[in-house]
Amino acid sequence: MISLGDNDDAIKEKINKILLDEYAPRRFNTEEYKRYIDILKDTFKIVKVVQIQRKDDSDSISRKITDFTSETVNRLIQQGYEDALSK
């Protein structure tokens, strides 16, 4: 997430403000306040960020933009899995 701001100073500033200046809500009153960056560092390490773009579908038509049938949604999910694996 931090590397997303490498090319854009405005995005980098927003990310840093969230990570460094803001505190996450406490789960219990006895828990101390933690910054979001501290929670991320303690939880996991992000090694690589991959952006997945949906490919144009030559079979689609303009009226199908509101097609939320289970068949269409399942096909889109499957295409997403395949696109993620191909990266």
C-alpha positions as CSV (number, residue, x, y, z in Angstrom):
1,M,0.0,0.0,0.0
2,I,2.8,2.4,0.8
3,S,4.4,1.8,-2.6
4,L,1.2,3.1,-4.3
5,G,2.3,6.6,-3.4
6,D,5.7,6.3,-4.9
7,N,4.6,8.2,-8.0
8,D,2.0,10.5,-6.5
9,D,2.9,12.8,-3.7
10,A,-0.8,13.5,-2.8
11,I,-1.5,9.8,-2.4
12,K,1.7,9.3,-0.4
13,E,0.8,12.1,1.9
14,K,-2.7,10.7,2.5
15,I,-1.4,7.2,3.2
16,N,1.2,8.5,5.6
17,K,-1.4,10.6,7.4
18,I,-3.5,7.5,8.0
19,L,-0.7,5.2,8.9
20,L,1.4,7.5,11.1
21,D,-1.1,10.1,12.6
22,E,-4.3,8.2,13.1
23,Y,-4.9,5.6,15.9
24,A,-7.0,2.5,15.6
25,P,-10.0,2.1,17.9
26,R,-9.3,0.0,21.0
27,R,-11.1,-3.3,21.5
28,F,-11.0,-3.0,25.3
29,N,-10.6,0.0,27.6
30,T,-7.5,-1.6,29.1
31,E,-5.8,-1.8,25.7
32,E,-3.4,1.0,24.8
33,Y,-3.9,3.0,21.7
34,K,-2.0,1.9,18.6
35,R,-1.2,3.6,15.3
36,Y,-2.3,1.8,12.2
37,I,1.3,1.5,11.1
38,D,2.2,-0.4,14.3
39,I,-0.7,-2.8,13.8
40,L,0.3,-3.5,10.2
41,K,4.0,-4.1,11.2
42,D,3.0,-6.5,13.9
43,T,0.4,-8.4,11.8
44,F,1.9,-9.2,8.4
45,K,4.5,-8.1,5.9
46,I,3.4,-7.1,2.4
47,V,5.9,-8.3,-0.1
48,K,4.2,-7.6,-3.5
49,V,1.2,-5.6,-4.7
50,V,-0.5,-6.8,-7.9
51,Q,-3.3,-4.8,-9.6
52,I,-5.8,-6.9,-11.5
53,Q,-7.7,-5.2,-14.4
54,R,-10.9,-6.8,-15.7
55,K,-10.6,-7.6,-19.4
56,D,-13.1,-6.4,-21.9
57,D,-15.7,-9.0,-22.8
58,S,-16.4,-9.1,-26.6
59,D,-19.7,-10.9,-25.9
60,S,-21.1,-8.2,-23.6
61,I,-23.8,-5.8,-24.6
62,S,-24.7,-2.4,-23.0
63,R,-27.9,-3.7,-21.4
64,K,-26.0,-6.4,-19.5
65,I,-24.4,-3.8,-17.3
66,T,-27.1,-4.5,-14.7
67,D,-27.1,-8.3,-15.1
68,F,-26.7,-9.7,-11.6
69,T,-27.8,-13.2,-12.3
70,S,-25.9,-15.9,-10.4
71,E,-24.5,-17.3,-13.6
72,T,-23.0,-13.9,-14.6
73,V,-21.7,-13.2,-11.0
74,N,-20.1,-16.7,-10.8
75,R,-18.5,-16.3,-14.3
76,L,-17.0,-12.9,-13.2
77,I,-15.7,-14.4,-10.0
78,Q,-14.1,-17.3,-12.0
79,Q,-12.6,-14.8,-14.4
80,G,-11.2,-12.9,-11.5
81,Y,-9.5,-16.0,-10.1
82,E,-8.0,-16.8,-13.4
83,D,-6.8,-13.3,-13.9
84,A,-5.2,-13.3,-10.4
85,L,-3.5,-16.6,-11.1
86,S,-2.1,-15.4,-14.4
87,K,-0.3,-12.5,-12.7
